[in-house]
Amino acid sequence: MKKLILLLLSAVLLLGLAACGGEGGSQPAGGEDQEISQPVEDNRDEPVPPATPDTPDTPEGKGEEPVLPPESPSGSEDTDKTDTSGDEALHVSHTDVTLRYEGDNFRMTVWDVNGNAPDACEYTSANPEIAKVDAAGGEITAVAPGMTTITAHVTYNGKQLGFECIVRCVWDEDEPTLPSSGEANQMPTLEEFFTTLQGSYEGLDAMMVIEGELLDNYYPGLSSIAAVEEILVQETMMSTANVAVGLVKLSDTATLDDVLAVTNIFQNRITAQAEGGAFYPESCETWEKGVTTSVTKCVGMFVYPDNAQGMADLFTETFSN
């Protein structure tokens, strides 16, 4: 019995000593666990506010409101209306033409940046008694002195667009309906027109004449069209910014099919070069902006880095007078 009492006293004494050791702050082995009991906020920097999920980071800094594109109004009827302002993805061959005698003609065309025709195109004349137009083909013919407007009604990528060309028919009704031989001789030759271009546009002096086998390779079928009277084609070679001028004069007996055949050959060359034939990206982009046009049995192709349409307009102005 005494032994049992001694054991109990010993146990109580040991427990008391252990309690006193804890209060004295002695660090037992493995005391790392006591650090966990300290408040977490005592050992942290200032808290970082959470990012707002609706405010994305911007290159200039965080927290700026994103710029969103304007929303199209619901129920918009733009696709049901004709947009006479045109479309940046489309090109029109003529915008203002002067015709000098009854029967004088040219062809109005519309195409996209890849040289493809729009999904649909129908031509109308505001006054067919002054100038009439073939609704499907776009061939415009002078009828009587006066001024009118030809409109190309285009369907492109689901949109209805309109492109206008002013047609001025200028001649004296008392004179013969066809130009005299003297007046016909006043029209410049293709070589003379090319010389005019050289005086107005830089980079046309270092061009190579495309003829013979080279012409047949680059413009297959052009030299074999019976109605073709004169051909002048020149291109810059080995350049990162290609320039090309193609000029064709057809005979008086040439038909619309002959004009279309020449136009298609020129357009095929433009398309082939734009799709990689010109090799350099800058050259391909220049060819992609090439323009083909026709007026009074003459067809032109113009490829120029800055203003191919300006060349085409000069061609139209020159050969329609």
DOLO-995807 format. One record per residue: z, y, x of N, C-alpha, C in turn; residue in three letters. Coordinates in steps of 0.001 Angstrom, whole numbers, plus 500000, padded with zeros to 6 digits. Example, Ala and Ser with C-alpha at 12.3 -4.5 7.8 and 13.67 -1.06 7.14 Angstrom:
BEGIN
{{507800,494310,513190},{507800,495500,512300},{507800,496700,513200},ALA}
{{507080,497750,512850},{507140,498940,513670},{507870,500030,512900},SER}
END
This chain:
BEGIN
{{500000,498800,500833},{500000,500000,500000},{500000,501256,500872},MET}
{{500754,501215,501941},{500808,502358,502838},{499458,502588,503494},LYS}
{{498793,501462,503836},{497475,501586,504460},{496482,502257,503537},LYS}
{{496538,501913,502257},{495617,502504,501281},{495839,504000,501168},LEU}
{{497143,504398,501189},{497463,505823,501066},{496963,506564,502290},ILE}
{{497099,505964,503473},{496640,506588,504709},{495123,506772,504702},LEU}
{{494435,505795,504191},{492964,505882,504127},{492546,507022,503203},LEU}
{{493197,507149,502067},{492854,508200,501126},{493125,509572,501740},LEU}
{{494245,509728,502464},{494561,510995,503099},{493548,511336,504176},LEU}
{{493143,510302,504890},{492125,510536,505941},{490814,511029,505332},SER}
{{490447,510419,504215},{489196,510814,503553},{489264,512250,503075},ALA}
{{490409,512618,502488},{490572,513994,501993},{490513,514969,503151},VAL}
{{491161,514605,504298},{491154,515476,505473},{489745,515687,506000},LEU}
{{488978,514629,506048},{487597,514730,506552},{486737,515614,505639},LEU}
{{486951,515461,504354},{486194,516291,503408},{486559,517756,503583},LEU}
{{487798,518031,503819},{488232,519418,504009},{487638,520025,505263},GLY}
{{487620,519254,506337},{487033,519743,507584},{485537,520023,507421},LEU}
{{484840,519161,506701},{483382,519355,506492},{483127,520637,505722},ALA}
{{483997,520895,504719},{483830,522118,503921},{484064,523349,504764},ALA}
{{485077,523292,505635},{485371,524442,506491},{484255,524685,507468},CYS}
{{483639,523617,507997},{482503,523779,508928},{481346,524461,508267},GLY}
{{481033,524190,506992},{479918,524843,506277},{480165,526304,506105},GLY}
{{481398,526711,505765},{481709,528113,505557},{481681,528864,506863},GLU}
{{481860,528220,507992},{481884,528875,509284},{480529,529204,509787},GLY}
{{479478,528756,509119},{478097,529115,509474},{477534,528251,510542},GLY}
{{478155,527142,510925},{477541,526273,511933},{476270,525695,511378},SER}
{{475236,525577,512252},{473890,525131,511833},{473769,523663,512098},GLN}
{{473765,522857,511080},{473589,521420,511307},{472182,521138,511763},PRO}
{{471974,519954,512357},{470604,519536,512739},{469752,519441,511505},ALA}
{{468508,519805,511718},{467599,519801,510558},{467857,520938,509631},GLY}
{{468446,522065,510106},{468789,523205,509263},{467599,524001,508781},GLY}
{{466365,523597,509166},{465197,524326,508697},{465148,524428,507194},GLU}
{{465704,523463,506515},{465640,523449,505055},{466335,524656,504454},ASP}
{{467324,525271,505157},{468038,526391,504568},{467178,527633,504480},GLN}
{{466085,527728,505314},{465212,528889,505234},{464508,528969,503895},GLU}
{{464285,527870,503261},{463597,527826,501980},{464402,528559,500926},ILE}
{{465718,528596,501071},{466540,529227,500051},{466468,530737,500095},SER}
{{465884,531333,501202},{465781,532775,501271},{464719,533270,500305},GLN}
{{464842,534484,499691},{463856,535018,498743},{462506,535216,499421},PRO}
{{461468,534731,498825},{460128,534803,499408},{459696,536230,499626},VAL}
{{460100,537142,498682},{459621,538520,498794},{460219,539244,499997},GLU}
{{461273,538755,500566},{461874,539404,501725},{460987,539306,502952},ASP}
{{460153,538285,503077},{459314,538067,504252},{457833,538307,503967},ASN}
{{457437,539064,502918},{456036,539310,502566},{455714,540793,502671},ARG}
{{454447,541090,502975},{453984,542478,502956},{453828,542930,501520},ASP}
{{453362,544156,501369},{453145,544673,500019},{452148,543773,499290},GLU}
{{452391,543471,498056},{451472,542580,497316},{450093,543212,497151},PRO}
{{449021,542386,497242},{447635,542839,497090},{447231,542690,495629},VAL}
{{446804,543775,494994},{446429,543658,493575},{445261,542696,493423},PRO}
{{445273,541912,492400},{444151,540974,492193},{442860,541738,491888},PRO}
{{441691,541177,492360},{440396,541828,492112},{440029,541713,490645},ALA}
{{439442,542782,490140},{438993,542767,488746},{437739,541924,488630},THR}
{{437733,540882,487834},{436571,539967,487797},{435314,540639,487304},PRO}
{{435390,541701,486532},{434191,542330,485972},{433617,543396,486881},ASP}
{{434246,543647,488063},{433758,544696,488955},{433335,544075,490270},THR}
{{432028,543802,490472},{431578,543123,491691},{431636,544045,492890},PRO}
{{431679,543402,494098},{431607,544187,495320},{430225,544786,495463},ASP}
{{430126,545945,496088},{428847,546595,496332},{428697,546807,497818},THR}
{{427455,547025,498334},{427275,547256,499768},{428046,548464,500252},PRO}
{{428269,549467,499409},{428951,550672,499828},{430458,550525,499791},GLU}
{{430965,549559,499073},{432409,549400,498957},{432752,548644,497699},GLY}
{{434030,548382,497508},{434448,547604,496362},{434887,548508,495233},LYS}
{{434787,547962,494032},{435344,548651,492892},{434400,549600,492204},GLY}
{{433099,549734,492640},{432167,550628,491965},{431513,549909,490806},GLU}
{{431195,550650,489786},{430565,550057,488619},{429144,549626,488952},GLU}
{{428711,548414,488589},{427339,547989,488861},{426352,548768,487999},PRO}
{{425153,548982,488566},{424094,549659,487821},{423275,548607,487086},VAL}
{{423241,548676,485803},{422532,547697,484999},{421228,548278,484492},LEU}
{{420148,547445,484374},{418888,547960,483849},{419038,548327,482391},PRO}
{{418280,549327,481928},{418371,549708,480520},{417908,548584,479620},PRO}
{{418600,548432,478529},{418242,547389,477591},{417109,547854,476695},GLU}
{{416200,546913,476402},{415114,547238,475479},{415661,547264,474070},SER}
{{415260,548234,473286},{415769,548282,471924},{415332,547064,471148},PRO}
{{416244,546583,470343},{415917,545396,469561},{414856,545741,468544},SER}
{{413995,544744,468304},{412954,544950,467312},{411849,545860,467792},GLY}
{{411657,546002,469147},{410603,546874,469663},{409241,546359,469253},SER}
{{408356,547290,468889},{407021,546913,468442},{405971,547336,469445},GLU}
{{406360,547505,470745},{405410,547957,471749},{404235,547008,471898},ASP}
{{404473,545714,471756},{403401,544750,471941},{402383,544810,470819},THR}
{{402661,545530,469746},{401727,545627,468631},{400933,546923,468667},ASP}
{{401151,547735,469710},{400482,549018,469777},{399588,549089,471010},LYS}
{{398567,549906,470958},{397694,550107,472101},{398292,551161,473013},THR}
{{398503,550798,474259},{399075,551708,475247},{397937,552341,476032},ASP}
{{397593,553580,475708},{396463,554230,476364},{396804,554680,477773},THR}
{{398044,554531,478197},{398409,554908,479559},{398031,553827,480548},SER}
{{397663,552647,480069},{397251,551572,480966},{398440,550813,481530},GLY}
{{398162,550011,482562},{399186,549173,483154},{398953,549134,484655},ASP}
{{400046,549240,485444},{399905,549291,486887},{399278,548023,487446},GLU}
{{399369,546916,486737},{398821,545660,487232},{397324,545548,486994},ALA}
{{396729,546484,486266},{395312,546430,485931},{394554,547596,486545},LEU}
{{393271,547364,486790},{392387,548402,487314},{391196,548553,486373},HIS}
{{390676,549772,486255},{389478,550029,485461},{388423,550610,486382},VAL}
{{387162,550192,486196},{386102,550573,487134},{385677,552025,487009},SER}
{{385705,552598,485797},{385210,553961,485593},{386145,554739,484672},HIS}
{{386283,556021,484942},{387073,556885,484071},{386295,558106,483597},THR}
{{385203,558479,484299},{384399,559646,483919},{383003,559485,484525},ASP}
{{381984,559349,483672},{380627,559073,484143},{379646,560028,483469},VAL}
{{378672,560508,484247},{377598,561343,483712},{376295,560565,483740},THR}
{{375639,560476,482586},{374340,559800,482471},{373264,560848,482245},LEU}
{{372091,560684,482916},{371118,561757,482999},{369873,561571,482136},ARG}
{{369706,560448,481507},{368543,560265,480643},{368819,559155,479634},TYR}
{{368041,559148,478555},{368198,558127,477531},{367902,556752,478121},GLU}
{{368816,555820,477912},{368674,554485,478472},{369420,554298,479779},GLY}
{{369863,555388,480403},{370682,555288,481614},{371948,554515,481258},ASP}
{{372438,553696,482172},{373549,552816,481796},{374428,552468,482979},ASN}
{{375574,551949,482682},{376494,551385,483674},{377407,550407,482949},PHE}
{{378179,549670,483712},{379068,548666,483133},{380515,549004,483462},ARG}
{{381345,549043,482441},{382777,549298,482583},{383514,547960,482616},MET}
{{384399,547803,483587},{385138,546550,483718},{386620,546823,483922},THR}
{{387441,545831,483575},{388887,545893,483782},{389315,544578,484411},VAL}
{{390183,544626,485431},{390649,543410,486077},{392046,543648,486621},TRP}
{{392733,542541,486948},{394099,542674,487457},{394092,542703,488981},ASP}
{{395277,542748,489578},{395378,542907,491023},{394825,541698,491780},VAL}
{{394679,540567,491116},{394113,539378,491744},{392617,539243,491500},ASN}
{{392038,540247,490845},{390602,540198,490579},{390231,539411,489340},GLY}
{{391206,539042,488533},{390935,538260,487330},{390780,539163,486115},ASN}
{{389909,538751,485211},{389728,539498,483971},{390960,539328,483089},ALA}
{{391251,540291,482221},{392389,540152,481307},{392154,539025,480312},PRO}
{{393173,538715,479534},{393058,537619,478573},{391936,537876,477564},ASP}
{{391783,539123,477161},{390717,539497,476219},{390406,540973,476417},ALA}
{{389141,541343,476172},{388748,542737,476332},{387590,543041,475385},CYS}
{{387750,544070,474583},{386707,544493,473651},{386478,545992,473823},GLU}
{{385201,546386,473857},{384840,547776,474115},{384327,548436,472833},TYR}
{{384722,549695,472642},{384238,550462,471498},{383852,551862,471953},THR}
{{382906,552475,471222},{382473,553841,471502},{382954,554754,470387},SER}
{{383515,555902,470767},{383954,556864,469759},{382759,557455,469014},ALA}
{{381591,557480,469659},{380376,557997,469025},{379170,557236,469564},ASN}
{{378785,556133,468910},{377647,555331,469380},{376324,556092,469358},PRO}
{{376243,557219,468649},{375005,557985,468623},{374807,558780,469918},GLU}
{{375854,558891,470724},{375753,559540,472037},{375691,558492,473143},ILE}
{{376591,557528,473090},{376585,556427,474056},{377077,555178,473350},ALA}
{{376314,554133,473441},{376703,552874,472811},{377216,551918,473882},LYS}
{{377951,550916,473440},{378532,549980,474386},{378449,548571,473834},VAL}
{{378193,547626,474701},{378227,546218,474331},{379692,545808,474201},ASP}
{{380099,545390,473006},{381515,545144,472723},{382124,544097,473636},ALA}
{{381341,543104,474021},{381895,542025,474836},{381683,542242,476328},ALA}
{{380507,542774,476706},{380179,542875,478122},{380544,544182,478785},GLY}
{{380748,545269,478008},{381129,546551,478586},{379987,547368,479137},GLY}
{{378709,546985,478851},{377585,547781,479326},{377419,548999,478417},GLU}
{{377448,550175,479017},{377372,551443,478284},{375994,552058,478510},ILE}
{{375349,552481,477414},{373988,553013,477492},{373925,554379,476834},THR}
{{373281,555328,477535},{373109,556671,476989},{372111,556655,475838},ALA}
{{372431,557384,474755},{371568,557448,473582},{371052,558862,473357},VAL}
{{371933,559849,473392},{371548,561231,473127},{372501,562164,473869},ALA}
{{372084,563421,474128},{372963,564364,474826},{374279,564572,474074},PRO}
{{375342,564729,474816},{376662,564929,474227},{377733,564265,475074},GLY}
{{378929,564233,474561},{380051,563619,475273},{380841,562744,474311},MET}
{{381239,561565,474772},{382036,560665,473963},{382973,559871,474855},THR}
{{383766,559023,474236},{384739,558214,474976},{384539,556741,474663},THR}
{{384504,555946,475697},{384459,554488,475556},{385852,553950,475851},ILE}
{{386344,553085,474982},{387682,552518,475155},{387605,551009,475329},THR}
{{388279,550517,476364},{388418,549074,476569},{389764,548649,475989},ALA}
{{389719,547841,474934},{390939,547346,474288},{391279,545990,474931},HIS}
{{392385,545961,475671},{392698,544831,476532},{393955,544107,476065},VAL}
{{393906,542791,476129},{395097,541969,475938},{395467,541390,477289},THR}
{{396677,541701,477760},{397091,541266,479094},{398577,540928,479073},TYR}
{{398900,539671,479381},{400294,539207,479394},{401030,539528,478102},ASN}
{{400328,539360,476986},{400944,539566,475684},{401013,541005,475238},GLY}
{{400506,541947,476046},{400545,543364,475688},{399156,543845,475305},LYS}
{{399106,544815,474391},{397860,545447,473989},{397740,546783,474735},GLN}
{{396711,546915,475559},{396522,548103,476378},{395166,548733,476108},LEU}
{{395037,550007,476400},{393775,550703,476211},{393402,551507,477444},GLY}
{{392127,551399,477886},{391623,552157,479025},{390408,552952,478570},PHE}
{{390391,554248,478862},{389326,555118,478375},{388430,555605,479506},GLU}
{{387165,555784,479175},{386201,556347,480102},{385415,557435,479361},CYS}
{{385413,558640,479909},{384620,559725,479331},{383168,559546,479764},ILE}
{{382244,559604,478827},{380811,559468,479122},{380120,560764,478718},VAL}
{{379472,561394,479678},{378749,562652,479445},{377255,562382,479558},ARG}
{{376544,562549,478473},{375088,562375,478460},{374462,563766,478555},CYS}
{{373824,564033,479677},{373365,565394,479968},{371877,565381,480296},VAL}
{{371060,565867,479351},{369645,566095,479610},{369068,566927,478472},TRP}
{{367909,567474,478705},{367238,568307,477703},{366427,567407,476795},ASP}
{{366684,567466,475496},{365984,566589,474560},{364479,566837,474546},GLU}
{{364049,568018,474985},{362616,568314,474990},{361903,567687,476180},ASP}
{{362662,567208,477185},{362049,566583,478348},{361850,565091,478090},GLU}
{{361004,564425,478878},{360815,562981,478734},{362135,562236,478839},PRO}
{{362221,561126,478143},{363474,560364,478136},{363727,559659,479449},THR}
{{362701,559441,480249},{362890,558789,481536},{362722,559808,482649},LEU}
{{363421,559668,483748},{363298,560626,484841},{361927,560544,485474},PRO}
{{361416,561688,485906},{360136,561684,486600},{360302,561064,487970},SER}
{{359160,560760,488622},{359238,560137,489941},{359944,561047,490930},SER}
{{359748,562372,490780},{360413,563316,491669},{361914,563264,491509},GLY}
{{362377,563184,490255},{363816,563096,490009},{364380,561787,490531},GLU}
{{363595,560706,490375},{364069,559403,490844},{364231,559401,492355},ALA}
{{363338,560103,493046},{363418,560138,494495},{364598,560954,494993},ASN}
{{365184,561784,494097},{366337,562579,494496},{367588,561719,494651},GLN}
{{367589,560521,494079},{368738,559624,494230},{368788,559143,495679},MET}
{{369933,559227,496334},{370008,558846,497750},{369793,557356,497963},PRO}
{{369379,557013,499149},{369293,555607,499515},{370703,555085,499764},THR}
{{370842,553783,499852},{372151,553202,500131},{372652,553634,501502},LEU}
{{371731,553742,502463},{372113,554176,503805},{372624,555610,503789},GLU}
{{371967,556472,503010},{372413,557861,502912},{373792,557952,502267},GLU}
{{374018,557136,501253},{375336,557156,500617},{376406,556652,501571},PHE}
{{376087,555620,502342},{377061,555103,503297},{377395,556160,504343},PHE}
{{376401,556921,504769},{376644,558006,505714},{377588,559050,505113},THR}
{{377421,559319,503814},{378328,560238,503118},{379757,559702,503147},THR}
{{379923,558414,502922},{381253,557812,502981},{381865,557964,504365},LEU}
{{381061,557755,505394},{381571,557879,506763},{382096,559282,507046},GLN}
{{381488,560276,506414},{381944,561637,506617},{383201,561977,505837},GLY}
{{383553,561122,504876},{384707,561403,504009},{385899,560494,504268},SER}
{{385676,559336,504885},{386749,558357,505078},{386780,557907,506533},TYR}
{{387969,557852,507095},{388129,557407,508476},{388001,555887,508574},GLU}
{{387583,555421,509743},{387534,553988,510008},{386246,553314,509644},GLY}
{{385260,554059,509151},{383996,553445,508741},{382962,553425,509862},LEU}
{{383310,553988,511023},{382367,554001,512133},{382390,552689,512916},ASP}
{{383508,551995,512854},{383654,550752,513616},{383435,549542,512723},ALA}
{{382335,549564,511968},{382056,548477,511032},{380850,547666,511493},MET}
{{380786,546447,511065},{379718,545530,511451},{378811,545278,510255},MET}
{{377504,545348,510472},{376544,545075,509407},{376551,543574,509108},VAL}
{{376709,543232,507841},{376704,541829,507412},{375313,541514,506867},ILE}
{{374560,540689,507575},{373199,540363,507152},{372832,538962,507615},GLU}
{{371667,538497,507186},{371190,537188,507603},{372110,536047,507218},GLY}
{{372361,535159,508174},{373195,533985,507912},{374620,534382,507572},GLU}
{{375105,535438,508222},{376461,535902,507946},{376583,536383,506504},LEU}
{{375561,537077,506005},{375560,537539,504616},{375579,536354,503655},LEU}
{{374793,535340,503955},{374743,534153,503084},{376069,533406,503086},ASP}
{{376794,533449,504219},{378083,532764,504291},{379173,533536,503557},ASN}
{{379187,534856,503729},{380231,535673,503131},{379934,536018,501669},TYR}
{{378663,536192,501340},{378256,536595,499988},{377160,535652,499492},TYR}
{{377502,534384,499306},{376484,533385,498950},{375762,533718,497645},PRO}
{{374433,533650,497700},{373616,533881,496515},{373140,535306,496351},GLY}
{{373685,536241,497109},{373334,537642,496924},{371876,537916,497291},LEU}
{{371439,537421,498426},{370078,537698,498884},{369015,536948,498095},SER}
{{369433,535970,497293},{368452,535178,496545},{368219,535685,495125},SER}
{{368914,536748,494707},{368701,537314,493375},{367410,538126,493397},ILE}
{{366440,537727,492588},{365102,538320,492638},{365105,539812,492346},ALA}
{{366019,540266,491501},{366033,541677,491098},{366658,542591,492148},ALA}
{{367220,542020,493211},{367848,542828,494253},{366772,543442,495141},VAL}
{{366759,544774,495237},{365787,545481,496060},{366338,545865,497424},GLU}
{{367601,546212,497478},{368183,546723,498718},{369636,546284,498823},GLU}
{{370048,545875,500032},{371420,545437,500278},{371945,546132,501518},ILE}
{{373152,546663,501414},{373846,547203,502573},{375303,546779,502481},LEU}
{{375708,545902,503387},{377090,545418,503407},{377627,545581,504826},VAL}
{{378771,546219,504959},{379420,546361,506255},{380910,546092,506100},GLN}
{{381493,545480,507136},{382922,545198,507151},{383471,545457,508547},GLU}
{{384733,545845,508632},{385416,545888,509923},{385845,544470,510261},THR}
{{385776,544130,511536},{386104,542776,511967},{387299,542822,512923},MET}
{{388091,541746,512953},{389237,541622,513845},{390193,542799,513700},MET}
{{390569,543080,512485},{391454,544212,512218},{392578,543772,511305},SER}
{{393697,544466,511413},{394817,544168,510518},{394786,545038,509273},THR}
{{393781,545847,509127},{393650,546678,507921},{392164,546767,507582},ALA}
{{391643,545705,507001},{390205,545593,506796},{389646,546679,505892},ASN}
{{388403,547063,506196},{387623,547969,505371},{386284,547294,505123},VAL}
{{385786,547374,503896},{384494,546776,503571},{383780,547626,502532},ALA}
{{382469,547748,502695},{381630,548456,501739},{380417,547588,501466},VAL}
{{380166,547294,500191},{378988,546531,499786},{378188,547327,498770},GLY}
{{376924,547544,499052},{376064,548336,498177},{374798,547549,497870},LEU}
{{374433,547507,496600},{373222,546801,496175},{372470,547658,495170},VAL}
{{371164,547773,495387},{370295,548460,494444},{369365,547436,493807},LYS}
{{369296,547442,492463},{368468,546494,491723},{367183,547180,491252},LEU}
{{366189,546381,490932},{364911,546903,490461},{365033,547417,489032},SER}
{{364033,548175,488588},{364036,548708,487225},{363987,547606,486185},ASP}
{{363490,546441,486579},{363381,545317,485632},{364649,544460,485598},THR}
{{365652,544841,486362},{366889,544055,486403},{367571,544043,485036},ALA}
{{368171,542931,484714},{368879,542763,483447},{370386,542865,483673},THR}
{{371122,542864,482563},{372578,542883,482656},{373077,541651,483402},LEU}
{{372415,540517,483215},{372824,539303,483927},{372687,539475,485437},ASP}
{{371662,540209,485880},{371500,540461,487314},{372649,541319,487839},ASP}
{{373009,542352,487079},{374114,543219,487475},{375414,542419,487541},VAL}
{{375629,541570,486544},{376847,540753,486517},{376871,539771,487682},LEU}
{{375718,539227,488035},{375658,538256,489136},{376065,538903,490452},ALA}
{{375553,540104,490715},{375915,540817,491946},{377405,541173,491923},VAL}
{{377870,541674,490780},{379278,542049,490656},{380190,540855,490916},THR}
{{379837,539699,490379},{380661,538497,490560},{380696,538048,492016},ASN}
{{379558,538168,492714},{379524,537789,494136},{380446,538696,494940},ILE}
{{380390,539986,494670},{381299,540916,495357},{382750,540607,495021},PHE}
{{383030,540338,493748},{384407,540077,493345},{384921,538773,493942},GLN}
{{384056,537772,494074},{384464,536507,494689},{384856,536710,496150},ASN}
{{384135,537588,496835},{384478,537887,498229},{385846,538559,498303},ARG}
{{386097,539504,497422},{387390,540187,497382},{388514,539180,497148},ILE}
{{388322,538307,496163},{389359,537326,495817},{389632,536374,496974},THR}
{{388562,535886,497614},{388731,534947,498728},{389496,535585,499882},ALA}
{{389188,536841,500195},{389879,537531,501279},{391330,537840,500917},GLN}
{{391551,538226,499673},{392904,538561,499225},{393816,537343,499208},ALA}
{{393253,536176,498987},{394052,534951,498885},{394241,534253,500229},GLU}
{{394002,534970,501320},{394271,534407,502645},{393118,534460,503610},GLY}
{{391914,534720,503113},{390755,534767,503992},{390842,535878,505018},GLY}
{{391517,536967,504676},{391672,538090,505610},{392760,537837,506640},ALA}
{{393488,536752,506505},{394475,536226,507455},{395750,537063,507527},PHE}
{{395653,538318,507966},{396851,539143,508115},{397356,539597,506738},TYR}
{{398673,539603,506518},{399203,540032,505206},{398725,541415,504800},PRO}
{{398694,542361,505751},{398257,543715,505425},{396787,543729,505010},GLU}
{{395984,542916,505690},{394566,542835,505336},{394380,542231,503951},SER}
{{395136,541184,503656},{395041,540555,502332},{395412,541541,501232},CYS}
{{396447,542354,501476},{396846,543346,500485},{395753,544396,500287},GLU}
{{395067,544768,501376},{393982,545746,501269},{392834,545192,500441},THR}
{{392467,543940,500695},{391392,543315,499915},{391795,543147,498452},TRP}
{{393060,542884,498228},{393546,542690,496863},{393319,543936,496010},GLU}
{{393298,545109,496653},{393096,546367,495941},{391626,546793,495906},LYS}
{{390731,545894,496324},{389314,546221,496337},{388775,546509,494944},GLY}
{{387700,547303,494875},{387117,547736,493603},{385631,547411,493594},VAL}
{{385148,546876,492482},{383716,546705,492256},{383308,547581,491081},THR}
{{382106,548130,491143},{381635,549012,490084},{380114,548966,490026},THR}
{{379544,549393,488910},{378091,549406,488761},{377680,550604,487917},SER}
{{376508,551155,488228},{375948,552273,487477},{374468,552383,487810},VAL}
{{373634,552590,486761},{372195,552800,486910},{371568,551779,487856},THR}
{{371754,550519,487578},{371164,549407,488346},{371618,549400,489807},LYS}
{{372754,549972,490091},{373345,549917,491426},{374754,549339,491313},CYS}
{{375116,548490,492284},{376431,547845,492271},{377121,548127,493598},VAL}
{{378401,548457,493533},{379150,548757,494746},{380441,547973,494837},GLY}
{{380841,547661,496071},{382127,547019,496358},{382818,547850,497428},MET}
{{384098,548162,497202},{384797,549046,498124},{386188,548495,498422},PHE}
{{386481,548309,499708},{387787,547844,500169},{388266,548837,501217},VAL}
{{389367,549500,500912},{389874,550542,501813},{391383,550633,501622},TYR}
{{392151,550785,502715},{393618,550720,502595},{394224,551717,501614},PRO}
{{393680,552939,501554},{394350,553977,500792},{393692,554308,499462},ASP}
{{392355,554318,499411},{391711,554861,498216},{390361,554217,497943},ASN}
{{390364,552924,497661},{389120,552238,497305},{388546,552788,495998},ALA}
{{389436,553161,495079},{388969,553698,493800},{388265,555033,494014},GLN}
{{388708,555830,494978},{388043,557089,495278},{386614,556869,495749},GLY}
{{386411,555843,496566},{385060,555487,497003},{384199,555091,495807},MET}
{{384778,554286,494923},{384038,553830,493745},{383661,554996,492843},ALA}
{{384567,555941,492681},{384276,557113,491853},{383149,557944,492454},ASP}
{{383144,558079,493783},{382073,558817,494443},{380739,558103,494272},LEU}
{{380760,556793,494330},{379562,555983,494112},{379009,556206,492702},PHE}
{{379901,556166,491718},{379499,556370,490326},{378921,557771,490130},THR}
{{379602,558757,490681},{379139,560134,490552},{377772,560324,491200},GLU}
{{377576,559703,492360},{376326,559886,493100},{375135,559225,492411},THR}
{{375313,557992,491966},{374183,557242,491430},{374006,557380,489929},PHE}
{{374883,558146,489283},{374676,558413,487866},{374017,559766,487659},SER}
{{373829,560543,488711},{373218,561867,488607},{371725,561820,488944},ASN}
END
